[in-house]
Amino acid sequence: MTQNGTKRVHNNYEDDDEGKASKIPKTLAEKDSTKRLIVILEKASLETVKVGKKFELLNCDDHKRELTKFGRDLSSCLLMLLDSPLNRAGLLQVYIHTEKNVLIEDVLQIIKNPISDHLPTGSRKIGTSFHSDKLVDIKTFATDKPIVFVVGSMAHGKVEVDYTEEEVSFSGYPLSAALTCSKLCSAFEEAWGIK
């Protein structure tokens, strides 16, 4: 904290009371006990495009023509999640699981499947779906333990995975993946006092 009572921010991580930045846990013990929201963007449609002699992931800034051809773009979800105060406070972790079974963490670092090997032991794993009969207040899930939410990042359809324990809905209306992620982050920021 600075003398005027505001918190300092360094490298997108907020300082805690001792002036140390909160970071995503790395050890098994930290992963299993540190409170944070884990979002899995499931069934993501990531495409590559050849530029010169190398391949790049399609993105909305550099490949507008190609994206209109594929009609896919998960950049709005990623931008919202990565720019959120929850992420800047070090309390958000994002995984992308593509339609082609590629698992990505820490923004474009490919890691080994299955996703369950990378999740905290004993954490709740919750699927999100408009079709769920269980309409919930998201803030009730914000505890001092890590929690996992699976969000479908495809345009239509339902995510069916074998690692979730329950399925919930946040609204009586269908939500885009980006809005679902926004509602998740906002609820956890409010519950955990992140401004």
Backbone torsions as a table, in degrees:
resi	resn	phi	psi	omega
1	MET	NA	142.8	175.4
2	THR	-86.1	173.4	-177.6
3	GLN	-62.3	-29.7	-179.6
4	ASN	-85.9	6.5	174.3
5	GLY	90.3	2.7	177.7
6	THR	-90.3	155.9	178.7
7	LYS	-90.2	145.4	176.3
8	ARG	-85.9	147.8	176.8
9	VAL	-122.3	126.9	178.0
10	HIS	-128.8	131.2	175.5
11	ASN	50.4	41.2	179.2
12	ASN	65.1	16.3	174.3
13	TYR	-121.1	134.7	-178.5
14	GLU	-83.8	139.6	177.7
15	ASP	-70.7	142.8	173.2
16	ASP	-90.0	-170.3	-175.1
17	ASP	-61.5	-25.8	179.4
18	GLU	-92.2	4.7	179.3
19	GLY	84.0	10.6	179.1
20	LYS	-99.3	140.0	-179.1
21	ALA	-75.3	138.5	173.4
22	SER	-74.3	132.4	-179.5
23	LYS	-131.0	161.7	176.6
24	ILE	-63.4	130.5	-178.4
25	PRO	-61.5	142.6	-178.5
26	LYS	-111.3	-38.9	-178.2
27	THR	-79.9	160.8	179.4
28	LEU	-59.6	-43.1	179.5
29	ALA	-62.6	-42.7	178.1
30	GLU	-65.1	-42.7	-179.2
31	LYS	-62.0	-36.7	-176.9
32	ASP	-79.8	-16.5	-173.1
33	SER	-123.2	-18.2	-175.9
34	THR	-79.9	126.8	-180.0
35	LYS	-66.5	134.8	174.8
36	ARG	-172.5	159.9	175.5
37	LEU	-98.0	129.1	177.1
38	ILE	-113.7	123.2	179.7
39	VAL	-113.4	128.2	175.3
40	ILE	-109.4	116.7	174.5
41	LEU	-87.5	101.6	-170.9
42	GLU	-93.3	146.8	178.6
43	LYS	61.6	36.7	-179.2
44	ALA	-69.3	139.9	177.3
45	SER	-98.3	92.8	176.3
46	LEU	-104.2	130.2	179.8
47	GLU	-122.1	151.9	175.6
48	THR	-110.3	157.5	177.3
49	VAL	-135.3	141.0	179.6
50	LYS	-84.5	123.5	177.7
51	VAL	-121.5	108.4	-175.3
52	GLY	67.0	-121.4	-179.5
53	LYS	-101.9	2.0	-177.5
54	LYS	-124.0	163.6	177.6
55	PHE	-102.7	142.6	176.9
56	GLU	-129.0	151.8	171.3
57	LEU	-71.6	138.7	176.4
58	LEU	-61.5	136.8	174.1
59	ASN	-141.2	158.4	-171.6
60	CYS	-71.2	-19.7	-178.9
61	ASP	-81.8	-40.1	-172.6
62	ASP	-103.4	-16.9	-171.0
63	HIS	-131.9	47.0	-176.2
64	LYS	-58.4	-43.6	-178.2
65	ARG	-62.1	-45.8	-178.9
66	GLU	-66.3	-38.1	-179.4
67	LEU	-65.2	-37.0	177.8
68	THR	-66.1	-30.9	177.0
69	LYS	-67.8	-44.6	-179.2
70	PHE	-82.5	-26.6	-179.0
71	GLY	67.9	26.8	-176.3
72	ARG	-130.1	141.0	176.0
73	ASP	-168.7	114.4	177.8
74	LEU	-101.9	13.8	-177.2
75	SER	-64.5	-31.6	179.8
76	SER	-64.5	-37.3	176.0
77	CYS	-64.7	-48.8	-177.8
78	LEU	-64.0	-42.9	178.5
79	LEU	-60.1	-44.8	-179.6
80	MET	-63.3	-46.2	-178.5
81	LEU	-65.9	-48.8	-174.5
82	LEU	-72.0	-24.0	179.1
83	ASP	-92.2	-0.3	-175.6
84	SER	-73.7	149.4	173.5
85	PRO	-57.1	-32.0	178.2
86	LEU	-61.1	-42.5	177.3
87	ASN	-67.8	-43.8	-178.8
88	ARG	-64.1	-25.3	176.7
89	ALA	-84.9	-1.1	178.5
90	GLY	77.8	21.7	-177.0
91	LEU	-112.2	18.4	180.0
92	LEU	-131.7	138.6	174.4
93	GLN	-133.3	134.8	-175.0
94	VAL	-122.0	133.3	171.4
95	TYR	-119.3	146.6	173.8
96	ILE	-119.2	124.8	178.0
97	HIS	-116.4	111.3	-171.6
98	THR	-81.4	165.5	175.2
99	GLU	-59.0	-27.2	-178.5
100	LYS	-94.6	19.2	175.2
101	ASN	64.2	33.9	172.7
102	VAL	-97.8	133.7	-178.4
103	LEU	-108.0	126.1	-175.5
104	ILE	-125.1	138.1	178.7
105	GLU	-134.1	162.5	175.3
106	ASP	49.1	45.9	178.5
107	VAL	51.7	84.4	170.1
108	LEU	80.3	21.4	170.0
109	GLN	-98.6	114.0	-178.7
110	ILE	-76.6	132.5	-179.7
111	ILE	-126.9	168.5	-174.7
112	LYS	-79.0	136.4	172.7
113	ASN	-73.3	162.0	1.2
114	PRO	-84.4	160.0	-179.5
115	ILE	-60.2	-34.6	-177.2
116	SER	-60.1	-24.8	177.2
117	ASP	-68.3	-17.8	-175.6
118	HIS	-104.4	-2.0	-177.5
119	LEU	-94.5	152.3	-179.9
120	PRO	-60.9	139.3	178.1
121	THR	-61.4	129.6	176.9
122	GLY	78.1	2.0	-179.4
123	SER	-72.0	150.1	174.7
124	ARG	-73.1	137.4	180.0
125	LYS	-123.0	112.2	-169.4
126	ILE	-120.0	128.0	174.5
127	GLY	-86.9	150.5	177.7
128	THR	-115.2	137.2	179.2
129	SER	-160.9	136.4	174.4
130	PHE	-60.8	-29.4	-175.8
131	HIS	-80.2	-4.7	179.2
132	SER	-68.5	141.5	176.3
133	ASP	-80.2	-8.6	-176.1
134	LYS	-98.5	92.4	177.6
135	LEU	-84.6	122.9	-171.1
136	VAL	-126.7	160.5	168.9
137	ASP	-91.6	116.4	-173.6
138	ILE	-57.4	-36.3	-175.6
139	LYS	-59.4	-23.7	-179.8
140	THR	-67.1	-15.6	179.7
141	PHE	-89.1	-10.6	-175.9
142	ALA	-81.9	94.3	178.5
143	THR	-114.8	-169.3	178.5
144	ASP	-89.0	15.5	179.2
145	LYS	-118.4	156.1	176.8
146	PRO	-66.5	146.3	179.4
147	ILE	-140.4	146.3	-175.5
148	VAL	-116.2	131.5	171.9
149	PHE	-120.2	134.0	178.2
150	VAL	-104.2	123.2	-178.9
151	VAL	-118.3	128.7	176.7
152	GLY	-73.3	123.9	-177.3
153	SER	-104.3	16.8	176.5
154	MET	-97.4	162.4	-174.6
155	ALA	-67.0	-41.4	-176.5
156	HIS	-140.4	154.6	175.6
157	GLY	107.4	179.3	-175.9
158	LYS	-117.2	139.3	175.8
159	VAL	-82.2	125.8	175.8
160	GLU	-124.2	107.5	179.5
161	VAL	-125.8	160.2	-176.1
162	ASP	-97.1	6.5	-175.8
163	TYR	-109.6	1.1	176.7
164	THR	-92.1	152.1	-178.1
165	GLU	-99.9	-26.3	179.8
166	GLU	-152.8	166.2	-179.8
167	GLU	-128.2	134.1	-178.0
168	VAL	-132.1	165.4	175.0
169	SER	-125.1	145.8	179.7
170	PHE	-101.7	-8.8	-173.6
171	SER	-153.8	155.4	174.7
172	GLY	-80.8	2.0	-179.1
173	TYR	-122.6	152.4	175.5
174	PRO	-64.8	138.1	180.0
175	LEU	-119.4	145.2	172.2
176	SER	-69.2	163.5	177.1
177	ALA	-60.8	-39.9	-179.5
178	ALA	-63.5	-42.7	179.6
179	LEU	-69.1	-37.5	175.7
180	THR	-59.4	-45.5	178.7
181	CYS	-63.9	-39.8	179.2
182	SER	-63.0	-45.0	179.1
183	LYS	-64.0	-40.1	177.7
184	LEU	-60.1	-52.8	-178.0
185	CYS	-61.4	-45.2	-178.3
186	SER	-61.6	-42.9	179.9
187	ALA	-64.5	-43.5	-179.9
188	PHE	-69.8	-36.8	176.2
189	GLU	-61.4	-43.3	178.8
190	GLU	-65.8	-46.6	-178.3
191	ALA	-64.2	-35.9	-177.7
192	TRP	-95.1	5.7	175.7
193	GLY	69.3	33.9	179.6
194	ILE	-96.3	122.0	-177.3
195	LYS	-103.4	NA	NA
